[in-house]
Amino acid sequence: MQNIDTLASWIEQSGNIVFFGGAGTSTESGIPDFRSAAGLYQTEQHLPYPPEQMLSRSFFMKLPEVFFDFYRSKMLHPDAAPNGCHRVLAKLEQAGKLKAIVTQNIDGLHQKAGSKEVLELHGSVHRNYCMGCGAFYDLEHIMATNKLVPRCPSCSGIIKPDVVLYEEPLDQQVLFGAVEAISEADLLIIGGTSLTVQPAADLVSYFQGSRTVLLNMDPTPYDRKADLLITEKIGEVMEQVERKLGI
């Protein structure tokens, strides 16, 4: 409880919070982390492809049927609901304390909870574009398409999810926005990330504020650098903080 009190106190004292999150932010919403989902898929389908290969640009171009089979079955969770972490972060933004969320997730749950300033490093399943004519399609269109590989009704081009695949660069505008937000924050809360996926993990090095909080169930390379380390479920922790702050 002392850690919760400390976190609540730091949030109360802060006026420029940035949250940097990963897959662990959404696991309490029923969305498995990528490696778990990929491992399960490989076991079920008896396929020899490693996770990084299945979600690479070259694999997408070469075997779009296999890509979309995995993508549709393991990476789309349209019925997932925001958990305590998403909801409390949205409240902190509304209160003027949280200035930005930098996320490695592609599920859109932060926006679903009401957050506005969300920098999606790896894109979003909610945005999809035709590789032929550039037409935009939302997630509902992809889910409603009967064909395994979604194609544009106008030009028959493959509709690619606006997610960053392996072998693809991060969006530079999003990346610069994340660097700016983190470098200007006075409190950085890192949650649900192993801090091993590059270049996203390096972003925390731009923090110049006074306090960093790390919320993660498993050990990370950043554990010793954090000013406060909490190894409990992030959604439950944030809900306790919410009650302490009375927001």
C-alpha positions as CSV (number, residue, x, y, z in Angstrom):
1,M,0.0,0.0,0.0
2,Q,2.9,2.3,0.6
3,N,3.8,2.2,-3.1
4,I,0.3,3.0,-4.0
5,D,0.3,6.0,-1.7
6,T,3.6,7.2,-3.2
7,L,2.3,6.9,-6.7
8,A,-0.9,8.7,-5.8
9,S,1.1,11.5,-4.1
10,W,3.4,11.9,-7.1
11,I,0.5,12.1,-9.5
12,E,-1.2,14.7,-7.3
13,Q,2.0,16.8,-7.3
14,S,2.6,16.5,-11.0
15,G,1.3,18.8,-13.8
16,N,2.8,17.1,-16.8
17,I,2.5,13.3,-16.7
18,V,3.3,11.0,-19.7
19,F,2.3,7.3,-19.7
20,F,4.4,5.0,-21.8
21,G,2.7,1.6,-22.2
22,G,3.0,-1.8,-23.8
23,A,1.1,-5.1,-24.2
24,G,0.7,-5.6,-20.4
25,T,-1.6,-2.6,-20.4
26,S,-4.3,-4.6,-22.3
27,T,-3.8,-8.1,-20.9
28,E,-6.4,-7.4,-18.2
29,S,-8.8,-6.6,-21.0
30,G,-8.4,-10.1,-22.3
31,I,-5.9,-9.3,-25.1
32,P,-2.9,-11.6,-24.9
33,D,0.5,-10.2,-25.5
34,F,1.9,-10.7,-29.0
35,R,4.3,-13.5,-28.2
36,S,1.7,-15.5,-26.3
37,A,-0.8,-15.1,-29.1
38,A,1.8,-16.0,-31.7
39,G,2.9,-19.1,-29.7
40,L,-0.7,-20.2,-29.3
41,Y,-1.3,-19.8,-33.0
42,Q,1.8,-21.8,-34.0
43,T,0.8,-24.6,-31.7
44,E,-2.8,-24.7,-33.0
45,Q,-1.9,-24.4,-36.7
46,H,1.4,-26.4,-36.5
47,L,3.1,-23.8,-38.6
48,P,6.9,-23.3,-38.5
49,Y,6.9,-19.5,-38.8
50,P,8.3,-17.6,-35.9
51,P,6.3,-14.5,-34.6
52,E,8.7,-11.9,-36.1
53,Q,8.5,-13.6,-39.5
54,M,4.7,-13.8,-39.6
55,L,4.3,-10.1,-38.9
56,S,7.0,-8.9,-41.2
57,R,6.6,-6.8,-44.3
58,S,8.2,-9.4,-46.6
59,F,6.0,-12.2,-45.1
60,F,2.9,-10.0,-45.6
61,M,3.7,-9.5,-49.2
62,K,4.7,-13.1,-49.9
63,L,2.0,-15.0,-47.9
64,P,-0.9,-12.5,-47.2
65,E,-3.3,-15.5,-46.6
66,V,-1.2,-16.8,-43.7
67,F,-0.7,-13.3,-42.4
68,F,-4.4,-12.5,-42.4
69,D,-5.3,-15.8,-40.9
70,F,-3.1,-15.1,-37.9
71,Y,-4.0,-11.4,-37.8
72,R,-7.7,-12.0,-37.8
73,S,-7.7,-14.8,-35.3
74,K,-5.1,-13.5,-32.8
75,M,-4.7,-9.8,-33.1
76,L,-8.2,-8.4,-33.6
77,H,-10.3,-8.1,-30.4
78,P,-13.2,-5.8,-31.3
79,D,-15.2,-6.7,-28.2
80,A,-12.4,-5.9,-25.7
81,A,-13.2,-3.3,-23.2
82,P,-10.9,-0.8,-21.5
83,N,-9.7,-1.8,-18.0
84,G,-8.9,0.2,-14.9
85,C,-5.6,1.5,-16.4
86,H,-7.2,2.8,-19.5
87,R,-10.1,4.4,-17.6
88,V,-7.9,6.1,-15.0
89,L,-5.5,7.5,-17.5
90,A,-8.4,9.0,-19.4
91,K,-9.6,10.7,-16.2
92,L,-6.1,12.0,-15.5
93,E,-6.0,13.6,-19.0
94,Q,-9.4,15.1,-18.4
95,A,-8.1,16.6,-15.1
96,G,-5.3,18.2,-17.0
97,K,-2.5,16.2,-15.4
98,L,-1.8,13.6,-18.1
99,K,-0.4,15.3,-21.3
100,A,0.1,12.2,-23.5
101,I,0.0,8.5,-23.8
102,V,2.7,6.8,-25.8
103,T,1.7,3.3,-26.6
104,Q,3.1,0.3,-28.4
105,N,-0.4,-1.2,-28.6
106,I,-2.5,-1.3,-31.7
107,D,-5.9,-2.1,-30.0
108,G,-7.3,1.5,-29.6
109,L,-8.4,0.8,-26.0
110,H,-7.0,4.1,-24.8
111,Q,-9.2,6.0,-27.2
112,K,-12.1,3.8,-26.3
113,A,-11.7,4.8,-22.7
114,G,-11.8,8.5,-23.7
115,S,-8.1,9.5,-24.0
116,K,-7.4,12.1,-26.7
117,E,-3.7,12.5,-26.8
118,V,-2.5,9.0,-27.8
119,L,0.6,8.5,-29.8
120,E,0.5,5.0,-31.3
121,L,4.0,3.9,-32.1
122,H,3.0,0.8,-33.9
123,G,-0.2,2.0,-35.5
124,S,-3.8,0.8,-35.0
125,V,-6.1,-2.0,-36.2
126,H,-8.8,0.6,-36.5
127,R,-7.1,2.2,-39.5
128,N,-6.7,0.3,-42.8
129,Y,-5.7,1.5,-46.2
130,C,-5.9,0.1,-49.7
131,M,-2.4,-0.5,-51.1
132,G,-3.7,0.3,-54.5
133,C,-5.7,3.5,-54.3
134,G,-5.2,4.5,-50.6
135,A,-8.9,4.4,-49.7
136,F,-9.5,4.2,-45.9
137,Y,-11.4,1.4,-44.2
138,D,-12.3,1.0,-40.5
139,L,-12.1,-2.1,-38.4
140,E,-15.8,-2.8,-38.9
141,H,-15.2,-3.1,-42.6
142,I,-12.4,-5.6,-42.2
143,M,-14.4,-7.7,-39.7
144,A,-17.4,-7.8,-42.1
145,T,-15.3,-8.9,-45.1
146,N,-15.9,-12.5,-46.0
147,K,-12.7,-13.0,-47.9
148,L,-9.6,-13.9,-45.8
149,V,-7.5,-11.3,-47.5
150,P,-9.6,-8.0,-47.6
151,R,-9.6,-6.2,-50.9
152,C,-10.7,-2.8,-51.9
153,P,-14.2,-2.7,-53.6
154,S,-13.0,0.1,-55.9
155,C,-9.7,-1.2,-57.2
156,S,-9.3,-4.7,-55.8
157,G,-6.1,-3.8,-54.0
158,I,-5.2,-5.5,-50.8
159,I,-6.3,-3.5,-47.7
160,K,-3.4,-3.3,-45.3
161,P,-3.8,-2.6,-41.6
162,D,-2.1,0.6,-40.5
163,V,0.1,-1.3,-38.2
164,V,3.9,-1.2,-38.2
165,L,5.2,-4.6,-39.3
166,Y,8.8,-5.8,-38.8
167,E,11.0,-4.4,-41.5
168,E,8.9,-1.2,-41.5
169,P,10.0,2.1,-39.9
170,L,8.0,3.8,-37.3
171,D,6.0,6.9,-38.3
172,Q,8.4,9.8,-37.9
173,Q,5.8,12.3,-36.9
174,V,4.5,10.0,-34.1
175,L,8.0,9.2,-33.0
176,F,9.0,12.9,-32.8
177,G,5.8,13.6,-30.9
178,A,6.6,10.9,-28.4
179,V,10.2,12.2,-27.9
180,E,8.8,15.7,-27.3
181,A,6.1,14.6,-24.9
182,I,8.5,12.4,-22.8
183,S,11.3,15.0,-22.7
184,E,8.9,17.6,-21.4
185,A,7.2,15.4,-18.7
186,D,7.8,15.9,-15.0
187,L,6.5,12.4,-14.2
188,L,6.9,9.4,-16.5
189,I,4.8,6.3,-15.8
190,I,5.9,3.2,-17.6
191,G,3.5,0.4,-17.7
192,G,3.0,-3.1,-19.1
193,T,6.1,-3.2,-21.2
194,S,9.3,-5.3,-21.1
195,L,11.3,-2.3,-22.5
196,T,13.0,-4.7,-25.0
197,V,11.3,-3.8,-28.3
198,Q,13.4,-1.3,-30.2
199,P,13.4,1.5,-31.1
200,A,10.3,2.1,-28.9
201,A,12.1,1.1,-25.7
202,D,14.8,3.7,-26.2
203,L,12.2,6.5,-25.9
204,V,12.3,6.4,-22.1
205,S,15.9,7.7,-22.3
206,Y,14.6,11.1,-23.4
207,F,12.9,11.7,-20.0
208,Q,14.5,14.6,-18.2
209,G,12.0,14.9,-15.3
210,S,12.5,14.0,-11.7
211,R,10.4,10.9,-11.2
212,T,9.9,7.6,-13.1
213,V,7.4,4.9,-12.1
214,L,7.6,1.4,-13.5
215,L,4.5,-0.8,-13.3
216,N,5.3,-4.3,-14.7
217,M,4.7,-7.8,-13.5
218,D,8.0,-9.1,-14.9
219,P,11.5,-7.8,-14.5
220,T,12.8,-5.3,-17.1
221,P,16.2,-3.7,-17.9
222,Y,14.9,-0.5,-16.4
223,D,14.0,-1.8,-12.9
224,R,17.0,-0.4,-11.2
225,K,16.7,3.0,-12.8
226,A,13.0,3.6,-11.8
227,D,12.3,5.7,-8.8
228,L,9.3,3.6,-8.0
229,L,8.8,-0.1,-9.0
230,I,5.4,-1.8,-8.6
231,T,5.1,-5.4,-9.8
232,E,1.3,-5.8,-9.5
233,K,-1.4,-5.8,-12.1
234,I,-1.4,-2.4,-13.6
235,G,-5.2,-2.1,-13.9
236,E,-5.7,-2.9,-10.2
237,V,-2.9,-0.5,-9.2
238,M,-4.4,2.4,-11.2
239,E,-7.9,1.7,-9.7
240,Q,-6.4,1.9,-6.2
241,V,-4.7,5.2,-7.2
242,E,-8.0,6.4,-8.5
243,R,-9.6,5.8,-5.1
244,K,-6.7,7.5,-3.3
245,L,-7.1,10.6,-5.5
246,G,-10.8,10.6,-5.5
247,I,-11.1,11.2,-9.2
